[in-house]
Amino acid sequence: MTEEPIAYREMPESDRYRYEIDPEADQCITGTASPPSCEKWSVSIEDLLADPAGLEKFEFFLTQADTKDRFSFWFTCKLYRDTCAPAMRLRQAQAIYKQYLSRSAAQNVKIGDASLKAIRAALAEKAV
C-alpha cells in the first residue's frame, strides 16, 4: 500500500513556512498598506508561499483560475525532490503517480506523453 502525498495545507506550519513572517502581512489582505512582506511576493514563489497571507491569496487565485490541482501537484513534487531516503522516495513517487498521473487519479494533472512514459518506467524499475 502506498502512502498518500501530504497536501501542503496539511503540513505542520513549521514545515510550510521557512521564513520569518512579517507581522504587517495582515494588511496585505485588507489592502490598507503595502508592507515589505507583500513586496517580497513578487521576488520569488518561495517568498509568496512562506507568508501565510501570500499563500492564502495565491490559493484563492488558483481556485479562481481552476489550477489548484496543478499547484498541489507541483508542491507535492517539490517535497518529493527534497526527500533523500530511497524507500521514502519510492513510496512518495507511487503516491504522486496514483493521486495525480494515473488514469484513475482523483486530481488528474496532464503532463507530456514522454514524461509519463519515463515516470511509469522508473516506477516499474523502482528507480525513482
C-alpha positions in Angstrom: 0.0 0.0 0.0 1.4 3.4 -0.9 1.2 6.5 1.3 -0.9 9.4 0.1 1.2 12.5 -0.6 1.0 15.2 2.1 -1.1 18.1 0.9 0.7 21.4 1.5 -2.3 22.7 3.6 -2.0 19.6 5.9 1.7 20.1 6.7 2.7 21.5 10.1 3.1 25.2 9.9 6.8 24.9 10.8 7.4 22.9 7.7 5.4 25.1 5.4 6.9 28.4 6.2 10.7 28.7 6.1 11.0 32.5 6.5 10.3 35.0 9.3 6.7 36.1 9.0 6.2 39.8 8.8 3.6 40.9 11.4 2.3 43.5 8.9 1.2 40.7 6.5 -2.4 41.0 7.5 -2.5 44.5 6.0 -1.9 42.8 2.6 -5.3 41.0 2.9 -7.2 44.2 3.6 -5.4 46.3 1.1 -4.7 49.1 3.7 -0.9 49.0 3.1 1.8 47.5 1.0 4.4 46.4 3.6 7.7 44.9 2.6 6.4 41.3 3.1 3.9 41.9 0.3 6.6 43.3 -2.0 8.6 40.1 -1.4 5.9 38.1 -3.0 7.0 39.4 -6.4 10.6 38.3 -5.8 10.0 34.5 -5.7 7.4 31.9 -5.4 9.1 30.7 -2.2 8.7 34.2 -0.6 5.0 34.2 -1.6 4.4 30.7 -0.1 6.4 31.4 3.0 4.0 34.2 4.0 0.6 32.9 5.3 -1.2 35.9 3.8 0.5 35.3 0.5 -0.3 31.6 0.5 -4.0 32.4 1.2 -4.1 34.9 -1.7 -2.3 32.6 -4.1 -4.7 29.7 -3.2 -7.7 32.0 -3.9 -6.2 32.9 -7.3 -5.5 29.3 -8.2 -9.1 28.3 -7.2 -10.4 31.1 -9.4 -8.2 30.1 -12.3 -9.1 26.4 -11.8 -5.4 25.4 -11.4 -5.2 24.5 -7.8 -4.6 20.8 -8.6 -1.6 21.7 -10.7 -0.1 23.7 -7.9 -0.8 20.9 -5.4 1.0 18.6 -7.8 3.9 21.0 -8.1 4.2 21.4 -4.4 4.0 17.7 -3.7 6.7 17.0 -6.3 8.9 19.7 -4.6 8.5 17.8 -1.3 9.5 14.6 -3.2 12.7 16.2 -4.6 13.7 17.2 -1.0 13.4 13.6 0.2 16.7 11.7 0.5 15.7 8.2 1.7 15.3 5.9 -1.3 12.5 3.8 0.3 10.6 7.0 1.2 11.2 8.4 -2.4 9.7 5.3 -3.9 6.6 5.4 -1.7 6.1 9.1 -2.4 6.6 8.6 -6.2 4.0 5.9 -6.2 1.6 8.0 -4.2 2.1 11.0 -6.6 1.5 8.8 -9.6 -1.7 7.4 -8.0 -3.1 10.8 -7.0 -2.1 12.9 -10.0 -1.0 10.9 -13.0 -2.8 7.6 -13.2 -5.8 7.2 -15.4 -8.0 6.9 -12.2 -6.3 9.8 -10.4 -8.5 11.9 -8.2 -6.7 15.1 -9.2 -5.6 14.3 -12.7 -2.8 16.5 -13.9 -1.8 16.4 -17.6 1.8 16.0 -18.5 3.6 15.2 -21.7 3.4 11.6 -23.0 7.2 11.2 -23.0 7.4 12.3 -19.3 4.5 10.0 -18.4 6.2 7.0 -20.1 9.5 7.8 -18.3 7.8 8.0 -14.9 6.0 4.7 -15.5 9.3 3.0 -16.5 11.1 4.4 -13.4 8.3 3.2 -11.2 8.3 -0.2 -12.7 12.1 -0.5 -12.2 11.8 1.2 -8.8 14.4 3.7 -10.0 13.0 6.9 -8.6 
